[in-house]
């Protein structure tokens, strides 16, 4: 069994007043018949007594790593175990002997990746957000994890979650409901329909990008989805029809273009 590092809150436990001290040992499992977790746990111990003003339970100590060990005087405590975004809690009474408690988290892992046109999407262009599947009274889903990088393992309570995958930062998105099973790692690969685009304003075909330009990109129905003053901006767009416009001095030049999945392209506008 791997024990973590325990830090006591200053003044929370008085071990100098002659009262007997008992050891509380805490361990966690993903499922009831699974192995004890050796790393990644965060244990918190609270005194199970609120103040007169109804304030939150006072935190006594935190242990991180594997199993948690705490030396405490007799009394009633509330313990909370966290493993990533999965957690469990329990009340414990210390009265006359050392105590061992085991918490079963009923948790698993979710590992996400995505492709476009059959090719893996580069990590710097891919982010995931994870939500509760159920909606509240206002029709919203509770956000659990924001801007999660691809291939990272997210620890979650067993259940079904709503995942939003974003390719780039504009409009190339895909959604899916995914189930996480206790004690298992769920791997999911989402498929995007979009592609990287680069914009260039040139004085001749294939020429060097002209400076002092301002760009906008609109969808076929006229909705603006991108604006930039960069000399040669790059972006990712969902598959579809668009129009690029570049302002150079007092003039504006436009060009329609089509985005197809897996076909990276340069959109060039001649300034003439």
C-alpha positions in Angstrom: 0.0 0.0 0.0 1.4 3.4 -1.0 0.9 6.2 1.6 0.6 9.8 0.6 2.0 13.0 2.1 -0.2 14.5 4.8 -0.4 18.2 5.7 -2.3 19.4 8.7 -4.0 22.8 8.8 -2.2 25.0 11.3 -4.0 24.9 14.7 -6.6 22.4 13.5 -5.3 19.5 15.5 -3.8 19.9 19.0 -1.6 17.0 19.8 0.1 18.5 22.9 -2.9 18.5 25.3 -2.4 14.9 26.5 -5.5 13.5 24.8 -5.0 10.2 23.1 -4.2 10.1 19.4 -5.6 7.5 17.0 -4.4 6.7 13.5 -7.0 6.9 10.6 -5.9 5.1 7.5 -7.9 5.7 4.3 -7.7 3.8 1.0 -9.7 4.0 -2.2 -10.7 1.7 -5.1 -12.4 2.4 -8.4 -14.7 -0.6 -8.0 -15.4 -2.9 -5.0 -13.4 -5.8 -6.2 -10.6 -3.7 -7.7 -7.1 -3.0 -6.4 -6.3 -0.2 -3.9 -5.3 3.0 -5.8 -1.6 3.7 -5.3 -1.5 7.3 -6.8 -3.7 10.2 -7.8 -5.8 10.4 -4.7 -6.5 13.5 -2.7 -7.9 12.9 0.8 -9.5 15.7 2.9 -10.5 15.4 6.5 -13.0 17.8 8.0 -14.2 18.2 11.6 -17.9 17.2 11.6 -19.0 20.2 13.5 -20.3 23.5 12.0 -19.9 26.8 13.6 -22.8 28.8 15.1 -23.2 30.8 11.9 -23.6 27.6 9.8 -20.2 27.9 8.2 -18.7 25.1 6.2 -17.1 22.1 8.0 -13.6 23.2 9.0 -10.8 21.5 7.0 -8.2 19.7 9.2 -5.8 18.0 6.9 -5.1 16.9 3.4 -3.2 13.9 2.1 -2.1 13.3 -1.5 -0.8 10.3 -3.3 -2.1 6.8 -2.6 -3.7 5.9 0.8 -4.0 8.6 3.4 -2.9 8.4 7.0 -4.0 10.9 9.7 -3.2 11.1 13.4 -6.3 12.6 15.1 -7.8 12.9 18.6 -11.1 11.1 19.3 -14.2 12.6 17.6 -16.4 12.5 14.5 -14.9 13.5 11.2 -16.1 13.8 7.6 -13.7 12.4 5.0 -13.7 13.2 1.3 -11.8 11.3 -1.4 -11.1 12.8 -4.8 -9.6 10.9 -7.8 -9.6 13.4 -10.6 -13.2 14.6 -11.0 -14.6 11.6 -9.2 -15.2 11.7 -5.5 -16.9 10.1 -2.5 -17.4 11.0 1.2 -18.1 9.4 4.5 -18.5 10.2 8.2 -16.0 8.4 10.5 -16.0 8.1 14.3 -12.6 7.8 16.1 -13.2 6.4 19.7 -10.6 4.3 21.4 -8.7 2.6 18.5 -7.0 3.0 15.2 -9.4 2.9 12.3 -9.1 1.9 8.7 -11.7 3.0 6.1 -12.0 2.1 2.4 -14.0 4.1 -0.1 -15.2 2.8 -3.4 -15.4 5.6 -6.0 -17.3 3.8 -8.8 -15.1 5.7 -11.3 -13.3 5.2 -14.6 -11.3 7.1 -17.2 -12.1 8.9 -20.4 -9.4 9.4 -23.1 -10.3 11.5 -26.2 -8.8 12.0 -29.6 -10.1 13.2 -33.0 -9.4 12.9 -36.7 -10.2 14.9 -39.8 -10.2 13.2 -43.2 -8.8 10.1 -41.6 -5.7 11.9 -40.1 -5.1 12.7 -36.5 -5.7 16.3 -35.6 -2.5 18.0 -34.2 -2.6 18.6 -30.4 -2.3 22.4 -30.7 -5.5 22.5 -32.8 -7.7 20.3 -30.6 -9.5 20.7 -27.4 -12.4 19.0 -25.6 -15.0 20.1 -23.1 -16.9 17.6 -20.9 -20.4 18.2 -19.6 -23.0 16.4 -17.6 -25.4 14.7 -19.9 -28.5 15.9 -18.1 -29.8 19.4 -18.5 -31.0 21.7 -15.7 -34.2 23.7 -15.5 -32.7 26.3 -17.8 -31.7 23.8 -20.4 -28.0 24.0 -19.6 -25.6 21.2 -19.0 -23.1 21.5 -16.1 -19.5 21.9 -17.3 -17.1 19.4 -15.8 -13.8 19.9 -17.6 -12.9 22.7 -20.1 -10.3 22.8 -22.8 -9.0 19.3 -22.2 -6.0 18.3 -24.4 -6.3 15.2 -26.6 -5.1 11.8 -25.3 -5.2 13.1 -21.7 -7.0 10.7 -19.3 -9.8 12.4 -17.4 -11.0 10.6 -14.2 -14.8 10.6 -13.8 -17.6 9.0 -11.9 -19.2 6.2 -13.9 -22.0 7.6 -16.1 -22.8 9.1 -19.5 -21.2 12.5 -20.4 -21.7 15.0 -23.2 -18.4 15.8 -25.0 -17.8 18.8 -27.2 -14.7 18.5 -29.5 -13.3 21.7 -31.0 -11.0 21.7 -34.0 -9.4 25.1 -34.1 -11.2 28.0 -32.4 -14.0 28.9 -34.8 -16.7 26.6 -36.0 -15.3 23.1 -36.5 -17.0 21.2 -33.7 -18.5 17.8 -33.1 -20.5 16.4 -30.1 -21.0 13.0 -28.7 -22.5 11.3 -25.6 -20.0 8.9 -24.2 -20.3 6.3 -21.4 -17.7 5.9 -18.7 -17.7 2.5 -16.9 -16.4 2.0 -13.4 -12.9 0.5 -13.3 -12.4 0.9 -17.1 -10.7 3.3 -19.4 -13.0 4.5 -22.2 -11.2 5.6 -25.4 -13.2 7.6 -28.0 -12.1 9.0 -31.3 -14.3 11.7 -32.8 -14.4 12.6 -36.5 -14.4 16.2 -37.6 -15.4 17.7 -40.9 -13.1 20.7 -41.4 -9.6 21.8 -42.5 -6.9 24.4 -42.0 -6.9 27.5 -44.2 -4.3 30.2 -44.7 -5.1 33.6 -46.1 -2.7 35.7 -48.3 -3.1 39.0 -50.0 -0.6 39.2 -52.8 0.3 41.6 -55.6 0.9 38.6 -58.0 -0.1 35.0 -57.9 2.2 33.0 -55.6 3.8 36.2 -54.3 4.8 37.4 -50.9 2.0 38.3 -48.5 1.3 42.0 -48.5 1.3 43.8 -45.1 -1.1 46.4 -43.7 -4.2 44.3 -44.5 -7.4 43.5 -42.5 -9.2 40.2 -43.0 -12.8 39.0 -42.5 -14.3 35.6 -43.4 -18.0 35.1 -43.7 -20.2 32.0 -44.2 -22.4 31.6 -47.4 -25.3 33.2 -45.5 -23.2 36.2 -44.5 -22.3 35.4 -40.9 -18.9 36.7 -40.0 -16.8 33.9 -38.3 -13.3 35.4 -38.4 -11.5 38.7 -38.3 -7.8 39.5 -38.2 -5.2 42.1 -38.9 -2.4 39.6 -39.3 -0.3 39.7 -42.4 -1.0 36.1 -43.3 -3.6 34.5 -40.8 -4.2 30.8 -40.5 -7.4 29.3 -39.2 -9.5 26.1 -39.1 -13.0 26.1 -40.6 -15.8 23.6 -40.8 -16.5 22.1 -44.1 -18.7 24.5 -46.3 -18.8 27.6 -48.5 -17.2 30.9 -47.4 -16.1 34.3 -48.6 -12.9 36.0 -47.6 -12.5 39.8 -47.7 -9.3 41.8 -47.3 -9.1 45.5 -46.8 -6.0 47.2 -48.2 -5.9 50.9 -47.8 -9.3 52.3 -49.0 -10.1 49.2 -51.1 -11.6 45.9 -50.3 -11.2 42.7 -52.2 -13.3 39.5 -52.0 -13.0 35.9 -52.9 -15.3 32.9 -52.4 -13.8 29.6 -51.4 -14.8 26.1 -50.4 -13.5 24.2 -47.4 -13.3 20.4 -47.8 -12.4 18.0 -45.0 -8.7 17.0 -45.0 -7.8 19.4 -47.8 -5.5 22.1 -46.3 -5.4 25.1 -48.7 -4.2 28.6 -49.2 -6.7 31.2 -50.2 -5.0 33.9 -52.2 -6.5 37.3 -53.1 -4.9 39.4 -55.8 -4.7 43.1 -54.9 -5.6 44.4 -58.4 
